[in-house]
Amino acid sequence: MDNNLTHLNNQGDVHMVDVGDRPTTRREAHARGAIRMDDATLVMIQRGETPKGDLLAVARVAAIQAAKRTWELIPLCHPLPLSGVDVSIESDTSLPGLTLSCRCRTTGQTGVEMEAMTAVSVGLLTLYDMLKAVDPAMTIEAVQLLHKEGGRNGVWKR
């Protein structure tokens, strides 16, 4: 694994890495995070009784849109032609709350880890936004990369 800070040039200035000479390979990344909430809030979601409608559908769309726009949010990310973005949201009574996971795919010269983690973060923030009037004490936690593959470093798993 290359531990050099590749976002710094020889003078120590921040720059966007030139990936033009890298081979094009299939890339995939999978990230996950959670939103912890009151038991009653989770029950409300499970029963479909939330005041703002189908918040799970809205959060999925927000996560997909965030993955597509990561390059606009994270200063040194490259715009990527995403070939797939899969988002799932599951109830977890042990939290209690919801887990949101995202898998992003592309064929390109740089990875999609930031797209997957941005999607998870924005999806969870959307859930918070749609539920904050009901449960302002919710917490977003454990946004993390679970798996990535492609490129010179191959496969990495948490």
N, C-alpha and C positions, 0 to 999 in steps of 0.2 A: 504494500500500500504506500502510495506517495504522500508523505506528510508535509510537503512544501506548501506554503501559503501561496497558491497559484493566482490569487486575486490581487497580488502585489507585484508590480514590475521591478526591474533591477534598481530603480531609484527609491523603492518603497512606497510608490504611489498606487492607489487603488485603480484597477482597470478591469474591464470585462475580458475574461479569458478567451483567446482565439481557439475555437475548437475545429476550425476548418480543415486541419490536417488529420484529425482523428477519423478512424474508420466508422462507417455507419453500421450500427448493430441494433438488434431488438433490445429495448430497455423496458423494465417493469419495476414498479415500486408499490409497496403495500404499507399503509400507515393506519394507525388507530388512535382513538382518544375516547374520553368519557365525559359525561355531564352527570354529576351527582345531585340529587334533589330529594325533597321530602317524599315519603311513601305516598301521601295523598296525591301529590302531583303526578307521580308515575301511574297511579290507578286512573287518574283523569285522562292521561294519554292513552292508556290501554283500552279505556272505554270509549274513546273518541269524543270526549266531552270538553276539549280545550276551547277556550273562547275565541281563538283566532283561526279555527278551522283545521285543515289537514297540515299540521306543522311538520310532519315527517316528510311529506312530498315537497314542501317548500324548502326544508333543510337539504334534501337530496339535490334539488335544482341549484341551490346556493353553493353547495360543495362542488358540483360539476362546473358551474360558472367560475368559481374561484380557481379550480385547477387550470382552466383555459386561460385565465388572466394572471397567473402567478408572475409572469415576466414583467407585468405592469406594477406589481406590488413589491417584489423583492428586487432591489436595484441591480444586482449583477447577474440575474438569471437570464437565460436566453429564451426567446419565444420558441415554443416547441409545437410541432404538428402532432397533437395527441391522437392516437388511433383508437383509444378506448379509455373510459373512466367509469368505474363501477363503484357505487356507493351503497352501503348497507347500514341500517340502523336497527339495533336490537335492544329490547328491554333487558335489564339486568337487575333482578330483585335484590341481589347481594350488595349492590351499591347503596341504596337503590338509585336507579337512573337508567340512562341509555348509553350504549357504546355506538360509536360511528366509525366505520372503517371505509377506506377508499383504496382502490387499486387503479393505478394509472399505467398506460402503455404508450410507447412510441417506437418508431424506428428512426434513430438519429445518432448524433455525435456527442450527446451529453445526456445525463440521467434525468429521471422524473421524480426523484425523492422530494424535492421542494414542492412540486405540484401535488403530490399525494398528501404531504403534511399541511399544506395551505388549504387544500380541500377539507381535510378533517377539521382544522381550526375554524374555518368560516362556517362549515356546517354546524359545529357545536355552538358557535356564537349566534347563529340564526335560531337555533333551538332556545338558547338563553333569551334572545330578544323576544321571541314569541310567547315565552312563559314567565318573563320577569315580573309581570303584574300579579301573577299567582304565587310565585316562589322566588323572591329576590335573593335568597340565600344560596341558590344553586352555585356549584363550583365546576369549572372545567378543569380537567386534569389528565395527566398521562398521555399527552399527544406525543407519539413516538413512531419512528420508522420500525417496521417489523421485518421487512424483507426487501431486497433489491437484487436485480440481476441485469447483466449486460455490461458492455464496456470492458476496459482493461482490468478492472478489479473482479470481474465475474460475479459470483453469487455471494451475498452477505445475508445472514439471518441473525435476528436478535436471539 
